[in-house]
Amino acid sequence: MRTFFLEATVVKSVGTSGQISLGKEYAGRKVLIERPAEGVWIIRTATVIPDNELWLHKKENQERLRKALEWAKRTPARPSDPDDLVPARTRARPRKTRPT
């Protein structure tokens, strides 16, 4: 496997509001900005995973997810009635109202 490094030095000016334009190709992207020393910045593009989706990427869940996806591929969808999916005893019952 070959690794190619694109090395380029570009001079940018920091605007009066403290912003630097990286170019339109990075518009909307998330970046990590590291500051290993005073006056030194390392900027890398990043992918951010929302907290409520982080469990999908944990190693202990990978096998379960793989099995679930395999099951979904080999199991055709079929019509169903949502009322049949919940046992009758757990269905919501009409609330009793208090006499006023």
N, C-alpha and C positions, 0 to 999 in steps of 0.2 A: 504494500500500500504506500503510495507516495503522498507526501504532504507538501503542499505548496504554500508559501507565505507571500502575501502581497504586502510589500513594505512600501509605504509612501508617506512622505512628510508633506503636510499641508499647513499653510499658515492661515489661521483664522483670527478675526478680531472679536473680542468680547464686547458686546454692545453696552450701552449705558444702563440697560436694565439687567445686565449680567447674563445675557443669553448668548449662545453660540449656535449657529445653524450648521447642522451636519449634512444637509442636502435633502432633496425631496424623496430620494429613495429610502430614507429612514423615517419619513413622516408617519406618525401614529405608532411607531415601534416603541417598545419598552427598552430601556438601556440600564446597565449597571455602571455606576461611576465609582471607581476606586481611586483613592488618593494615597498611594504608598509613601509619598514624601511631599514636602511643601513644594508647590508649583508643578507637581507631576500628577497627571490624571490618566487613568486607563479607562476607556469607555468601551463596553462590550454590549452587543445586543442580547436581549434576554427574553425568555418566555415565562410569564407569571401564571402560576396555577392558583385559582381561587381556593381558599381554605376548605370550602364545602366539597371540593373535588379532589382534594389531596389524597384521600383514602384510595382513590383509583390507582394511584401511582406507587402505593406502598407494596413492597415485595410480598408480604403475607397475603395480599388480596389478588395477586396476579393469576394464580392457578384457578381460583374460584371464578374470576372474570373470564378466563380462557374457556373453562367448562361451560359457563353460561352462554357465551357467544357461540360455541359449537352447538349447544342445544338449540339456540335460536335459529341457527342456519339449517339444521336438519328437521326442525319441527314447524310444519306449515301453520300459518295463522288460520283460525276458524272463527266463525261468528259466535258470539256469546251474548247472553243476557246478563247485564250487571247484577240484576236481582238474584240470579242463580249463583253468583259468586260468593255471596255472603249468607251464612246460615241464618235461617229465619229468626232464631232467638237473639241474634246480635244486631238485627236491623233496628234502626232508630224507630222508636214508637212516638206517636203524637204526645206532646207535653200536656199535662193537665194544667188547666188554668185555675188560679185562685178566685174564689168569689170576691167581688168587690163590694 
